[in-house]
């Protein structure tokens, strides 16, 4: 039965597409497919970690076209306005990973279909000059950030039913593969579903550890990952999904100790069920406090090099999602539009998270990986990236998911990198580029005339890294996700190996 489910998944995923991570295989290491666990080998194009572009998706996979985001100079500064209404707003049978991936598959396809046209572009030379005050490494590869995303899909097979010794060996082998490729950072998803792959005072043990939410595996997976990463000379970042409790299609029960269960029973809308999923309400100050507290304990209790958010923020642009909280805000004298109010709710969270991290350990970097198309970010997920990149106190780096080929009709890679490079207006913020090995050997559905680029070209990743080095704010890249390059489908395996070799040659 497991084999049948896996075959069905591969068939469905070949009709769509999504991100992955990287590393170079070691002939002496165990078969990397075995690290994913029996029946959980997923084809390399699966990217359920990005919603909205970086995780599971509550959005439809149908193409949509959104208007371009407003220029940052014309966007409303909502900080002072939202404070007026904030107090009113604040008071008032387990599914297989394969079937879960199917349910969440629309994320990348939706995100990439909504690209529209680029607002501006610039040449690498002009961008480099403009970025001279940034913290990116420019064309220097010596200090380059070279990361690989490990989603819960990568980690689950290594965790569930495994003791500490087995998990340690599994993750060590995986991290060695990353190091062999020439990468130096691992981004591990430690809070995927309002739960924790570590010992938390705020969130229950993830069901990914034992099959049951709230049940301890008897050891701390995050601590093991930190030890093994640092032992290999790798830096490690904890990847947190702030608002998602359960995506649509995930039927795993919430434990009675989960604060989401308690809030759902006691509070009107701190927890919202929407579109088959369960989410924390970004508008509620108590929710923001919970998320900040959770990040703070990571920074205080673990020897992390960074903390990372993906692109999951507001799960829907539907007006009804947070209508109760918004009406309270309006009744309290607030005057912001729904969109500006939502964006400021997110801004408050990001500022508070940044402050909490730096207060705990100033050396820990904080970064966010939004969609490559900023129109989606601004209009659908209500994140004001321009504000973050024009002011200190929000992020240390931005890592847009630029999952586009050079020949993409609406968002060609080079022009998109230039756009993001030029968004950074203050010093101290680096630009890292999220890259898409999950597309290797597959049709790029929403790329227009460039839809066959990933089939016909086997050196895209290497060329993308070399191209990005020409930009002044550029500091490195991240590859989504581990299985994309270490457990590819047999139909693309040879091409994946070619891409890995070419990438390693430029690192």
N, C-alpha and C positions, 0 to 999 in steps of 0.2 A: 504493500500500500504506500509506504514511504517513497519507494522508487517511482511509483505512478505519480504521486503528488509532485515530486521533483521534476519529472518529465513534463507535466502540465505547466509548471511554473516556467520552465525554460521556454516552452512554446509561447506562452503569453508574453513573456518579457522580450522575446524577439520581435514582437509587434510594437513594442514601446522602447523606452530607453531611460537610463539614469546614472549618477556618479559613483565613483569608487576610489580606492587608494592604491599604494604602490609598494614595491620592494623587489629585490632580485633574488631568485631562488638559489638555494644552496644545495648542491647535490648530496651533501652529507646529512642534510636535515630530513626529518620525516616528510612524507607527502603533505604539502600544505592543504590539500583538500581534506585530509583527515582531521585537520585542526578545527574544521567547522562543525564536526560532529556528524554522526550518522543521519542521513536523510536531510541534511541542511546545507548541502553544497549548492550555492546559488550562482547563477551565471553572472558574469562580470558587469553586465549592464544594469543590474538592479541597484537602484539608489533610493531606497526608502528613507533615507535620512535627509531629505531636503524638501521641503514642502511644497512644502510650499517651496521648495527647493532643497532642503537638507534634512529630510526626515520623512515621516509619513505625511500624507496629504489629505486634508479635508476638502480640498478643492476638486472641482471637476477636471477631467483630463481634456475636455473639449477646448479647442482653441478660443481664446478671447483676445480682444484688442483693447488696450487701455490707452488713454491719452497720456502724453508725455508729462512727467512731473513738472511742477512749477520750478522755475529758477529759484535757487536758495534765497536770493535777495527779495523775492516777492512772497515767500512763505511767512506765515504769521508766527511771530515769537509768542508762544502760548504760555510761557512759564508764569508770568504774573497773572494772566487771566484765569488759568486753571486753579490757582491757589484759592481764588475766591469761592469756588464751588467744591473744592476738594473735601472739606469737612462734611458737607452735606452728602457728598457721594460716599464717604467712608462709613457713616453711621447708619445710616438707613438699615465545561468542559473545555480546557485550554486549546487554543487554536494553533496550528503548526506555523512555524516561521515562514514556510513556503506560502501558505494561504494568506498570511498577513501581508507578505510582500505584494501579492496580487492585489489585495484590497487597497494598498497604499501606492500603487504604481503610477497614478496619474501625476504625481508631483513634478517630475522633471519635464515631462511632455507638456504639461500645462504651462510651467514657468517659461519654457523656451518658445512656446507658441505665442506668447503674449509680448513678444519683444518690441514690436513696432519698429520705427526707424531711429537711428542714433541722432541725438540732438547736436552733437558736435564731435569733432575729431581734431587731432593734431599729429604732427610728425613726431617720431621718436626724438629727434634732435631738439625741437622746441619744447617738448615735454620734459626732457632731461634738464634743460636750462631752467624751466619753471620750477622743477622739483629740487633745486639746489639747496634749499633750506630744510628739506625733509630728512627723515632718519633712515630712509631706504638705502640699500647698498649700491644703487645705480647699476653700472655694468660690472661691478665686482662680484665674483662668484665665491670668494674666499669666506665671507661671512653670511652666505646665503641661507635663508630659512628654507628647509626642504622637508616638508611634512607629509605624513600619510594618515588619513582618517581611518580609525577603527570604529565602525558603527556597532550597535548592539547585535546586528546580524553577524558580524565577524566574531564577536565575543561570546555569543550565546552558546555555540557549540563547544567552545573551549571551557565554558563554565558549568553548564547544567549537568548535574550528575557526576562532576569531577571533584576530587579532593584537592587540597592545596598543592600537593606535589605534582599531580597531573596538570593542573592549571598553570603552575609555574613553568613546567617544561614546555607546554603549548605556547604560552605567551613569549617565552624566551626564544623559541624557534622562530616565531613570527617577527619579533623585534630584530632578530639577527638577519632575517631576510630584508627587512627595511634598511638596516645598516649596510648590508652588502650592496644594495642598489646605489648607495651614496647619499641616502637621506639621513637627517639628523634630529628629527622631531616626530613623535607619535602623538596623535590627538585621539584620546580614548573616550568613548561615550560612557559616562558614569551616572548620568541621570536622564534616562530616555523617556520614562513614563511616570513622572511624579514620584519616582522611587529612587533607590540608590544602590550602586554596585560598590558601596563602601559603608562603613559603620557611621550612621548619621543619627543625630538627635532630632531631626526634623522630618525625615522621609523614611519610609519602611524599606527593608531589604527588597530588592527587585525580584520578581518572579523568575527572571532570567537566570538567577543563581541556583535555585532549587526547584522551580516549577510552581512555588507558592509564594505570593507576596507576603512579606513580613517574616519569613523563615530564614534564619541565618545559615550561611553555608559553612560556618565554623571557622572562617578565616576572613581576611579583608582583601578582596581582589584588587582594589586600587593600590593598597600598600605593596602587594606583590608586583603589580605592574610598574610602580615607581622604582622599586628595587632592581628589577630586571632591566628597565630602560636605562637607568643611571649606571648600572653595571656594564652596559655596552656603550656608554658614552653618548646616549641619546637623551635629549630633553623630552619632557612629557607634559602635555596639557590635558586638563580635565574638561571634557565636553559636556555641557549642560543644556538641556532643553527646558526653558523656564516655565512655559505655560501649559504644555501638553501633559495630560494625565492618562488618557487613552485615546488613540486615534480611532477612526471608524474602522470596524472589522476586528478590533482587539477585544475579545470577550473575557479576558482574565479579570477575575474578581478583585475588587479593592478590599484590602484587609481592614478589619475594624479599627486598627491602630492608625490607619492612614488619615491624616488631617482632612484630606479631601472628602472622606466618608463622613467625618464629623461635621464639616462645614455644609455638606450637601443636606444633611439632616436638620441643621440648626439655622443656617443663614439663607437668605433669599437667593442670592446670585453670586456668592463667592466662587462657587463651582457651577459651571454651565454645561449642560448636555446639549450638544448641537451637532446635527448632521451625522449622528451615530457615534460621535466621539465625546470625550469629557475633557474640559479645559478649565484652568483657573481664569478668573476674570481680571484682565489687566487693569481695569479701572479701580479696583478695590485696594486701598492702602494696606490692609492686612495681608493681601496676597503679595504685594510688592515686598513687604517686610519679611514674609516667609521665604521668598526667593533670595533676598539679600542675606538673610540669616544662613541659608543653605550654602551660599557662595562663601560667606565669611568663614564658616567652619572648615570648608575645603582649604582655604588659604591659611588658616591658623593651624590645622591639624596635619597637613600633608606637605611634603617637600616637593611641591609642584613648581614647574617653570612657567606655567600659564594656565589661564582659565578661558574657555572658548564657548561662545554661543553660536548656534547655527542660524538659519533664516526663519525659524518658527516663531512668529509673534502673534498678531491677531489671526485667528483661524478662519475668519470670513469677513468680507465687506458688508454682509447683511446688516441692515439697520437694526434688526430685532435682536441681534446677538447680545448687546449690552444696553438695551433700551431703558431698563429700570435705573441703572446707575447714571446714564446720561440725563434722564429726566430729573433725577435728584440734583445733578450738577446744575442744570438749567434753573431748577427751582431755588437753588442756593445763590443765584445771581451770576452764574457762569454764562459767558457770551460766545465761546468758541463754537465753531461748526463741529459736527460730529467727527469729521476727519481730523481736524486740528486737535480736538480734545483727545482722540485716540492716540495720535502721534505724541502728544505731550505725556500721556500716561506711560508710554514706552520710554520716552526721554527721561522721565523721573526715575524709572527703574534702572536704566543704564547708568545714569549719574550716580545713583546710590550704590550700585554694584561696584562701579569703578572705585568709589571712595572707600568702600568696605575692604576691597582687595588691597589697596595701597596702604590703608591703616594697619592691616594685618602683616603685610610683607610687601614693601615697595618694589622689590625685585621681580615679583610675579607680574607678567604681562597679561593684559586682558584684550581679547579681540573678538570680532564678530564676522561671520561669513554670510552676507546677504546674497540674494539672487544677483546674477550678473546684469539683469535689466532693472534699473532703478525705478522705472515707472511702476513695476509690480510692487517693489518695496514700499514706495510712497503711497500708492493708491489702494493696494490690496492688503498689505500687512501692516501698514501704518507705521513705518519706520522712516525717520527723517535722516537719512545717511548724510546729507549735506551738512546738517547741523552738527552731527558728530565729528565730521572732518573739518569743520571750520572753527571749532572751539576746543580748548583743552578740557580735560576732565571727563571724557566719554570713553575713548578707546586708545589703546596703544598701537593697534593695527586693524586694518580692514582687509578681509580676504574674500572679495566677491567671487561667486561661482561663475567664472567665465568659461562655460562649457560649450563654447562655440569654436568651430573650425575657422581657418583662414578664409574660406570661401562661403561662409554663411551669408545668405542673401540680405538679412535684416540686421544682424549684429556680427559683422566680421571680427575676428579675434583681435587683430592689431588695433583697429579703431576703438574697440571696446576697452582695451587696456589703456589707451590714451585718454579716453573719457574718464576712467576711474583714477588714473594718475593725476589728472587735473582737478579732481574733486578735493584733494587734500590741500587745505589752505593754511595749516599751522604746522610748525615744526614738531617733531617727536612722534609722528604717526607714520607707520610703514604700510606699504601696499604689498600684500601677498596675493598671488593669483591662484584661485581654485581651478584645477584642471580635471579633465574628464576621461581617464583611461577606460571607463565603462563603455565608451562609444567605439572602442577599437574594433574594427572589422564589421561594424553594423551600419545600417542606414540611419542617418541623422534626420529624423522625420520632419522636423520643423525648420530645416536649414535651407529650404528652397532649392535653388540651383546647385547648392553645395551639399546636397543630401548624401551623395556617395563619396564624399571626401575621406571619411574614416575607413571606407572599404578600399579605396584606390591608393591611399598613402599610408605608409607604415613608419613614418618618422615625424608625426605631428607633434607629439609631446616634446621631443628634443628641440624642435624648431620653435615651439611656443616659449620654452624657457629662454632660449637664446634671444628671441625677439623681445621678451619682456625686460631683459637686462639693459636694454637701451633707454629705459625710462627712469627718471631721476628719483621717484618715490618708491620704486620697486625694491623689495627686500627679500623676496623668495616666493615659493609656491607651495601648494598642498594638493595631494592626489586623493581623489575619492574613488574607491576605498580599497582596503587591503585585498579583499577577495577579487577585485577587478584584475589585478595583476598576478595573483597567486593561486586562484582557482577559476580561471576562465573556462568558458565552454570550449569543448574540444574543437568546435568549428572555427574558432578564432585564436586558438592557442598559439599557433606558429606566428601569427601576426603580432600577438601580444608580446611574445618573446623578442621579436624584432624591435618593437617599440621600446622594450625594456633595455635592450642592448644599446640602442641609439641614445636613449636618455642617460644611461650610465656613462656613456662616452663624453657627455658634455658637463657632467657633474664633477 
